[in-house]
Amino acid sequence: MKIFRDSDRDKVLREAMKGLNGCLRENRSKPILLMLSGGSALELLAGIDMRWIGKHITVTVLDERFSQDPAVNNFSQLAETEFYKKAERKGVDYIDTRVHGKVTLQGLAKKFASGLKKWKRRYLKKGKIIITQGVGQDGHTAGIMGYPANPKKFQQLFENEEKWVVGYTAKGKTQYPLRITVTLPFLRNEVDCAVVYVTGFSKERALKRVLAKEGTLARTPARIVHEMKGVKLFTDI
């Protein structure tokens, strides 16, 4: 894992954008699955060099909030960005996780997992997965919430080697409890390049736990970055 730190938040943002563009440029001749995190990590999209975006790229989210409200649903928010609109004109493909009709939480989770598996089967040898990733104030990452008082439940939800996606209810842990997220085995085994963007004093404690020599995933899920490939972490903390 490579870490870039600077107290100047604008500089951190610029460097994170460079890091993301570097991943895209290095893999420009290969099929890419670009999975984008919500929240503050959406800031990175404004700096993507569109020279590296084209029909070889499939765009989706890293995790989803199960809601028909476009101000809540991550893919809906992504679809409103200038990046999305420019990428659409360049002919990129998408794995859409918006909530349509009578789809259920588990139904959408299954659809998302099917989309990821289909992409992987199609580009088994050449394909590369690039993600943007954030860290919450509680130490969660993607939609993977911590369960320090119930590590068994945490294992059952997020450590099933046969599942790339899980849909669950994170009641009491977040403003939007109905969540769909990639799992820890997916992050650990499938991601080739991860740009982790963590800014703001409110996340200082969480980042300390993430980078500490010891800790558990059940308490601080974002510690998974130690087990992932190609991680570049950018922070002003």
C-alpha positions, 0 to 999 in steps of 0.5 A: 500500500502506498500512502500520500499525506498532505495537510492541503486538502486540495493537493490531496484531491489532485494527487488522488485524481492523478492516482486514479488516472494512472490506473486508467492509463496503465490499463488503457489497452485492457477491458476495465471494470471501474467501480466508483464509491459514493460520498466524498470519493465522487469528487475524484470523478471531476479529475478523470482524464477522458482520454482513458475512457472509452468502450473498453470500460464498464462503469458501476458503483462499489456499493449501493443504497437501496432507495428510489430516491435519486438523492440517496441511491449511489448510481442515481447520483453518479448518473448526474455527474459530468463524468457519467454524461461524458462517458456515456457519449464515449460508449462505455457500458454500465452495470446499473443499480438503480431501484426500478419497479418492484425489485427487492433488496435481495433481487437487486443484490442478485442482479448486481452480482450477476453483472459482476460475474458476467463481466468477469467471465467475459474478460477472465484473462485480460480484464482489470478492476479499478475502484475508488474507495472511501472510509467512514467515520466509523471505519466502514468501507464500501457498504461493509459496516462493522459489527465489533460486538458480533464478529460471527454475524460480520463473518457470515455477512461479508466473508463468504468466499462464494459471494461477491455481493451481499444485500442486508439491513444495517439497522442502527448503523447508518442513516440508510440501512438498506445496503447492497455491497461487494464483500471482503473476498471481492475486495481482497481477490478481485480488485487490481487497483484501489484509490482510497480517498480519506479526508477531514478531521472527523475521520482521524480516529477511523484512519488511525484504526485502519492503519494501526498494526493490529485490529480486526475487520469486524471493528474496522472493515476498512482495514481490508486495504492491508490485504488488497492489491494495488492500494493507493491511499490519499489523505489530509489527516 
